[in-house]
């Protein structure tokens, strides 16, 4: 065994002449462990919220979205889009027309986002999993056009799952000049009926603004005949999404952007990543403060072992080997704290996953989930272990070198 490591191990576990040194060493281990537990739990909580938001978006968003780079629309019969539709791993392709409009119901009104989709939209996404009401997903029947409204928008307009009056939609005329004498002539007006259902993604971005309508109806009110805002794809189950996205992007070239589900919600996930990074940095600073306890423990140990150091020198130990003894002592304290903290942190995460002991609020509050979501990513656990070891080792390196020269010289 390495000589300095052997002596350091004996010092770590042996009884000191001054009992306070043992207490301070234990406090040092506990301090590092507590900081490590905090890192494991907080980062796992951020992962839990990230995964939760991802599952909510996937009920509405397509696997792949293809949108024009320039302008808001592109020709539906573009040869590039036709080629993409014909790829062997494309299972469902849905044309979409999306734009803003004004919705009016009785004496209520709201700015909304109209999303016109093909009839196969229910096959493209899991929209049927988030429908509420006694009706079913249906976009049109005979000469009726249906609009499926988000729950928050329905509350704002005082709509039920089946409204009695038609929901009127106003969209600005895209061509010609506005007649100030009769401003109403500057709008295209059409109405929608209710299929008896609302959708709830549990994200305000969708629930408070979106209305899903037939694409032919959307093209008519927005004056976008033969055009699409995006082409949305669902791939066959065995398809590797990353590889498929790269091939589709190569075909689309510079004319279209190709986004997966996470890129479609890029702003949301970027914010979550930044918050997680700041939490990691702040907790690392707390870890650094906790490591100062190790320096105090080592300085008292160096003073306590002055006589041992003389004996080791007489036996042939060099000053470098003696300094390494106390370096190994500090490093073992940080390793012990890291291992203990990770084990306790993972245990607490498991308990939270199974029993949800830490709640998000009162039992009568309306949250997406009742308890804080936890998701343990083992690459984060590896990062935490490396961080604790690196901070602990760096924290003791200079103080041990300095104290060894000052107290043992």
VEXNUTOR-921107 format. One line per field, with one value per residue (C-alpha): residue in three letters; x, y, z. Coordinates in Angstrom, 3 decimals. Example, Ala and Ser with C-alpha at 12.3 -4.5 7.8 and 13.67 -1.06 7.14 Angstrom:
VEXNUTOR-921107
resn = [ALA_SER]
c1 = [12.300_13.670]
c2 = [-4.500_-1.060]
c3 = [7.800_7.140]
end
This chain:
VEXNUTOR-921107
resn = [UNK_UNK_UNK_UNK_UNK_UNK_UNK_UNK_UNK_UNK_UNK_UNK_UNK_UNK_UNK_UNK_UNK_UNK_UNK_UNK_UNK_UNK_UNK_UNK_UNK_UNK_UNK_UNK_UNK_UNK_UNK_UNK_UNK_UNK_UNK_UNK_UNK_UNK_UNK_UNK_UNK_UNK_UNK_UNK_UNK_UNK_UNK_UNK_UNK_UNK_UNK_UNK_UNK_UNK_UNK_UNK_UNK_UNK_UNK_UNK_UNK_UNK_UNK_UNK_UNK_UNK_UNK_UNK_UNK_UNK_UNK_UNK_UNK_UNK_UNK_UNK_UNK_UNK_UNK_UNK_UNK_UNK_UNK_UNK_UNK_UNK_UNK_UNK_UNK_UNK_UNK_UNK_UNK_UNK_UNK_UNK_UNK_UNK_UNK_UNK_UNK_UNK_UNK_UNK_UNK_UNK_UNK_UNK_UNK_UNK_UNK_UNK_UNK_UNK_UNK_UNK_UNK_UNK_UNK_UNK_UNK_UNK_UNK_UNK_UNK_UNK_UNK_UNK_UNK_UNK_UNK_UNK_UNK_UNK_UNK_UNK_UNK_UNK_UNK_UNK_UNK_UNK_UNK_UNK_UNK_UNK_UNK_UNK_UNK_UNK_UNK_UNK_UNK_UNK_UNK_UNK_UNK_UNK_UNK_UNK_UNK_UNK_UNK_UNK_UNK_UNK_UNK_UNK_UNK_UNK_UNK_UNK_UNK_UNK_UNK_UNK_UNK_UNK_UNK_UNK_UNK_UNK_UNK_UNK_UNK_UNK_UNK_UNK_UNK_UNK_UNK_UNK_UNK_UNK_UNK_UNK_UNK_UNK_UNK_UNK_UNK_UNK_UNK_UNK_UNK_UNK_UNK_UNK_UNK_UNK_UNK_UNK_UNK_UNK_UNK_UNK_UNK_UNK_UNK_UNK_UNK_UNK_UNK_UNK_UNK_UNK_UNK_UNK_UNK_UNK_UNK_UNK_UNK_UNK_UNK_UNK_UNK_UNK_UNK_UNK_UNK_UNK_UNK_UNK_UNK_UNK_UNK_UNK_UNK_UNK_UNK_UNK_UNK_UNK_UNK_UNK_UNK_UNK_UNK_UNK_UNK_UNK_UNK_UNK_UNK_UNK_UNK_UNK_UNK_UNK_UNK_UNK_UNK_UNK_UNK_UNK_UNK_UNK_UNK_UNK_UNK_UNK_UNK_UNK_UNK_UNK_UNK_UNK_UNK_UNK_UNK_UNK_UNK_UNK_UNK_UNK_UNK_UNK_UNK_UNK_UNK_UNK_UNK_UNK_UNK_UNK_UNK_UNK_UNK_UNK_UNK_UNK_UNK_UNK_UNK_UNK_UNK_UNK_UNK_UNK_UNK_UNK_UNK_UNK_UNK_UNK_UNK_UNK_UNK_UNK_UNK_UNK_UNK_UNK_UNK_UNK_UNK_UNK_UNK_UNK_UNK_UNK_UNK_UNK_UNK_UNK_UNK_UNK_UNK_UNK_UNK_UNK_UNK_UNK_UNK_UNK_UNK_UNK_UNK_UNK_UNK_UNK_UNK_UNK_UNK_UNK_UNK_UNK_UNK_UNK_UNK_UNK_UNK_UNK_UNK_UNK_UNK_UNK_UNK_UNK_UNK_UNK_UNK_UNK_UNK_UNK_UNK_UNK_UNK_UNK_UNK_UNK_UNK_UNK_UNK_UNK_UNK_UNK_UNK_UNK_UNK_UNK_UNK_UNK_UNK_UNK_UNK_UNK_UNK]
c1 = [0.000_1.095_2.893_1.226_-2.198_-1.667_-0.755_-3.626_-6.107_-4.837_-5.149_-8.691_-10.058_-7.828_-8.703_-6.966_-5.379_-7.808_-11.403_-12.412_-10.409_-12.607_-15.707_-14.481_-13.560_-17.059_-18.555_-16.427_-17.766_-21.346_-20.921_-19.703_-22.442_-25.207_-24.013_-23.870_-27.392_-28.632_-27.001_-28.526_-32.038_-32.165_-30.781_-33.112_-36.059_-35.104_-34.871_-38.314_-39.879_-38.043_-39.376_-42.861_-43.051_-41.750_-44.566_-47.159_-45.943_-45.868_-49.663_-50.026_-46.740_-45.653_-42.446_-41.102_-42.217_-41.115_-41.702_-40.539_-37.476_-38.756_-42.311_-45.148_-46.331_-45.077_-46.780_-48.313_-47.174_-43.514_-41.434_-39.206_-42.211_-43.561_-40.233_-40.256_-43.799_-42.696_-39.828_-40.320_-40.219_-42.887_-46.067_-48.371_-47.955_-50.339_-50.557_-51.164_-52.188_-51.704_-52.337_-53.843_-57.446_-60.143_-62.725_-66.088_-68.751_-71.801_-70.311_-66.862_-63.849_-60.218_-57.189_-56.632_-54.337_-56.196_-54.537_-56.001_-55.148_-55.981_-58.419_-55.462_-54.325_-55.657_-53.232_-50.362_-50.541_-52.150_-54.816_-57.541_-55.783_-56.296_-59.917_-62.650_-66.394_-69.079_-68.237_-65.328_-62.507_-64.263_-63.359_-66.349_-69.633_-71.795_-71.706_-70.659_-67.114_-66.062_-63.536_-61.852_-60.951_-58.420_-59.960_-58.575_-59.796_-63.198_-63.346_-62.349_-65.120_-67.584_-67.911_-68.983_-68.129_-71.183_-71.911_-75.370_-74.375_-71.808_-68.274_-67.403_-63.839_-62.532_-59.390_-58.007_-58.350_-54.886_-55.436_-56.836_-57.094_-59.012_-62.171_-62.146_-65.797_-66.681_-63.823_-65.810_-65.148_-61.486_-62.215_-63.167_-65.773_-66.730_-68.221_-67.453_-69.622_-68.739_-67.986_-68.689_-65.060_-62.303_-58.591_-56.275_-52.516_-51.978_-49.784_-51.128_-49.471_-51.958_-54.906_-55.470_-55.013_-55.412_-58.443_-58.071_-60.095_-60.313_-57.465_-59.833_-61.734_-58.451_-57.203_-60.441_-60.520_-56.811_-56.734_-54.061_-55.440_-52.879_-50.465_-49.282_-47.639_-45.970_-45.825_-46.005_-44.797_-45.151_-42.514_-42.873_-42.167_-38.835_-37.401_-34.457_-35.768_-32.326_-31.221_-34.549_-34.338_-30.863_-31.999_-35.112_-32.976_-30.647_-33.631_-35.191_-31.915_-32.040_-35.723_-37.200_-36.397_-36.743_-37.459_-38.065_-40.356_-37.710_-36.643_-40.273_-40.293_-36.720_-37.351_-38.994_-36.281_-33.464_-34.873_-35.072_-31.455_-30.270_-32.141_-30.598_-27.119_-27.523_-28.750_-25.694_-23.331_-24.894_-24.860_-21.251_-20.399_-22.121_-20.016_-16.859_-17.857_-18.489_-14.997_-13.455_-14.353_-11.897_-9.131_-9.875_-9.844_-6.524_-4.843_-5.741_-4.618_-1.246_-0.712_-1.788_0.615_3.786_5.524_4.494_5.969_9.326_9.257_8.389_11.271_13.661_12.422_13.282_10.036_10.516_8.702_6.791_5.552_4.504_2.547_0.872_-0.312_-2.443_-3.489_-4.793_-6.521_-8.456_-9.226_-10.605_-12.885_-14.251_-14.680_-16.468_-18.771_-19.429_-20.304_-22.469_-24.241_-24.954_-26.330_-28.576_-29.610_-30.593_-32.499_-34.459_-35.173_-36.489_-38.742_-40.094_-40.753_-42.610_-44.533_-44.472_-43.803_-42.914_-46.095_-46.428_-49.157_-52.423_-54.463_-57.188_-54.769_-54.903_-51.444_-50.430_-48.912_-49.485_-45.850_-42.488_-41.499_-38.115_-36.071_-32.569_-30.201_-27.066_-24.890_-25.838_-24.878_-21.484_-21.059_-21.920_-19.402_-16.648_-17.542_-17.399_-14.092_-12.551_-13.712_-12.627_-9.193_-8.559_-9.799_-7.190_-4.236_-2.904_-3.839_-2.078_1.047_1.076_0.347_2.891_5.656_4.462_3.709_6.028_9.008]
c2 = [0.000_3.577_4.754_8.216_6.700_3.962_6.499_8.823_5.961_5.143_8.821_9.032_6.111_6.179_7.976_11.350_12.635_15.537_14.341_17.596_16.579_13.502_15.669_18.243_15.493_14.050_17.513_17.909_14.650_15.608_19.086_17.670_15.007_17.575_19.718_16.594_15.560_19.038_18.761_15.330_16.333_19.759_18.594_15.573_17.911_20.045_16.848_15.850_19.136_18.893_15.380_16.356_19.329_17.132_14.615_17.388_18.867_15.524_15.179_18.151_18.616_16.443_14.429_16.528_19.991_21.431_25.173_27.692_29.773_32.859_34.044_32.409_29.996_27.811_26.041_22.742_21.103_22.084_19.210_19.196_18.612_15.955_14.154_14.298_12.906_9.928_8.908_5.261_5.970_8.731_7.247_10.310_13.707_16.540_19.926_22.860_26.482_28.588_32.282_34.727_35.904_37.384_35.057_36.458_34.587_36.570_39.543_37.977_38.209_37.058_36.962_33.361_31.194_29.231_25.921_24.367_20.672_17.661_14.998_12.715_15.072_12.581_10.012_12.499_13.328_11.994_14.713_12.226_11.621_15.233_15.765_16.478_16.349_13.994_14.454_13.186_14.533_15.722_18.655_18.775_17.047_17.808_21.614_22.204_23.170_22.394_24.133_22.365_24.978_24.956_24.829_28.178_29.911_28.279_29.689_33.133_33.103_31.377_28.413_24.985_21.768_22.458_26.124_27.302_30.108_29.947_31.041_33.832_34.239_37.497_37.547_40.598_40.709_40.245_42.117_45.539_48.705_49.216_51.300_53.597_54.417_50.756_48.998_45.766_45.269_44.751_41.408_37.972_36.511_32.886_30.741_27.474_24.944_22.705_18.971_18.590_18.442_20.738_19.970_20.518_20.290_21.800_24.470_28.025_28.577_26.139_26.020_29.793_30.545_27.619_26.516_23.434_23.708_22.022_23.132_24.031_26.385_27.968_28.453_30.160_32.630_33.500_33.596_30.892_28.586_25.955_27.094_25.647_27.112_23.805_20.148_17.954_14.363_11.251_8.608_4.856_3.364_1.735_4.933_6.708_10.280_11.910_10.115_10.828_14.500_14.790_13.217_15.423_18.516_17.549_17.317_20.568_22.450_26.181_26.504_24.917_24.482_20.976_20.741_17.876_18.212_19.746_22.281_23.287_24.356_25.608_28.719_26.735_24.107_26.670_28.517_25.260_24.397_27.856_27.540_24.123_25.498_28.372_25.954_23.770_26.765_28.130_24.734_24.248_27.479_26.050_22.912_25.048_26.650_23.197_22.135_24.804_22.500_19.996_22.625_23.256_19.535_19.049_21.994_20.561_17.100_18.472_20.123_16.916_14.739_16.830_14.112_11.466_13.597_13.683_9.885_9.481_11.769_9.726_6.624_8.234_9.885_12.964_16.268_15.581_12.231_13.801_16.543_13.883_12.105_15.088_15.644_12.080_12.695_15.644_13.781_10.784_13.080_14.566_11.106_9.820_12.844_12.460_8.766_9.277_12.273_10.519_7.421_9.495_11.758_8.811_7.236_10.460_10.761_7.191_7.908_11.053_9.132_6.367_8.309_11.992_13.220_16.787_18.287_21.203_22.866_22.371_19.323_21.468_23.373_22.681_21.538_19.282_16.921_16.791_16.295_17.525_15.348_13.640_12.124_10.814_11.156_9.191_11.467_14.171_11.833_11.274_15.051_15.643_13.022_14.514_18.036_17.090_15.261_18.090_20.814_18.814_18.040_21.585_23.033_21.146_21.310_24.808_24.905_21.565_22.688_25.949_24.408_21.644_24.180_26.490_23.990_21.102_22.945]
c3 = [0.000_-0.676_2.485_2.853_2.101_4.731_7.441_6.418_6.697_10.202_11.205_9.834_11.834_14.923_18.149_18.502_21.690_21.563_21.190_19.494_16.406_15.923_16.310_13.796_11.313_11.644_11.163_8.032_6.574_7.458_5.936_2.613_2.722_3.302_0.382_-1.792_-0.757_-1.709_-5.140_-5.798_-4.713_-6.374_-9.721_-9.673_-9.000_-12.008_-14.075_-12.824_-13.928_-17.276_-17.922_-16.743_-19.124_-21.961_-21.450_-21.439_-24.706_-26.504_-26.296_-28.657_-30.495_-33.436_-33.444_-36.323_-37.457_-40.806_-41.269_-43.902_-43.110_-44.940_-44.498_-42.586_-45.278_-48.109_-51.051_-49.951_-53.211_-52.835_-54.319_-51.228_-48.967_-51.323_-51.176_-47.379_-47.218_-49.302_-47.006_-45.940_-42.200_-42.276_-40.816_-40.699_-42.387_-41.516_-43.211_-40.859_-41.292_-38.169_-37.551_-35.074_-35.046_-32.820_-31.261_-30.153_-28.194_-27.091_-25.180_-24.649_-26.941_-26.960_-29.223_-30.271_-32.371_-35.026_-35.910_-39.043_-39.390_-41.551_-40.384_-39.523_-36.736_-34.171_-35.628_-35.616_-31.893_-28.733_-28.834_-27.889_-24.550_-23.476_-24.562_-22.012_-22.622_-23.905_-27.594_-29.688_-31.854_-35.023_-37.271_-39.591_-40.402_-43.448_-43.752_-40.109_-39.114_-35.557_-33.336_-30.426_-27.828_-24.976_-21.496_-20.312_-23.442_-22.964_-19.433_-20.683_-23.288_-20.900_-23.251_-22.103_-23.846_-26.005_-26.630_-27.661_-30.054_-32.828_-32.018_-34.450_-35.700_-37.210_-39.344_-41.194_-44.973_-46.481_-49.739_-50.565_-48.509_-45.295_-45.678_-42.641_-43.202_-42.596_-40.718_-40.501_-44.214_-43.336_-41.683_-42.864_-40.492_-40.117_-37.374_-35.621_-33.826_-30.908_-31.226_-27.494_-26.295_-25.056_-24.855_-21.903_-22.434_-18.952_-20.507_-20.689_-24.063_-25.598_-23.218_-23.193_-26.922_-29.318_-31.338_-33.550_-36.767_-40.217_-42.476_-45.333_-43.005_-41.797_-45.357_-46.284_-43.385_-43.663_-47.469_-47.663_-50.356_-51.332_-48.597_-45.290_-42.205_-41.346_-42.211_-39.094_-39.070_-36.986_-37.665_-37.566_-34.116_-34.973_-36.476_-34.857_-34.581_-34.551_-37.738_-39.448_-38.496_-40.021_-43.302_-43.465_-42.753_-45.618_-47.978_-46.726_-47.126_-46.435_-47.308_-44.168_-40.497_-39.077_-35.334_-32.949_-29.908_-27.670_-30.305_-30.852_-27.189_-27.229_-25.087_-22.286_-22.086_-22.355_-19.347_-17.396_-18.294_-17.199_-13.885_-13.320_-14.109_-11.626_-8.948_-9.566_-9.321_-6.105_-4.405_-5.458_-3.616_-0.530_-0.996_-1.077_2.231_3.709_2.659_4.914_7.807_6.334_6.495_10.189_10.903_9.117_10.833_14.259_13.155_11.980_15.373_17.159_15.149_15.498_17.506_14.954_12.200_13.995_14.291_10.595_9.618_11.741_9.912_6.556_5.480_3.313_3.797_0.565_1.895_5.188_3.374_1.234_4.402_5.341_1.724_1.605_4.935_3.500_0.300_2.157_4.154_0.907_-0.670_2.442_2.414_-1.331_-1.089_1.996_0.434_-2.870_-1.113_1.164_-1.725_-3.937_-1.044_-0.432_-4.185_-4.206_-1.207_-2.909_-6.139_-4.312_-1.669_-2.721_0.808_-0.235_-1.675_-4.075_-2.018_-0.218_-1.081_-2.690_-4.948_-8.691_-9.770_-12.631_-10.053_-6.295_-5.222_-6.500_-9.482_-9.174_-11.979_-11.244_-14.180_-13.480_-15.591_-13.063_-10.205_-11.848_-12.300_-8.626_-7.467_-9.644_-8.445_-4.761_-5.166_-7.207_-4.805_-1.755_-3.160_-4.359_-1.061_0.969_-1.407_-0.660_3.074_3.705_1.848_3.781_7.191_6.666_6.069_8.857_11.616_10.774_9.374]
end
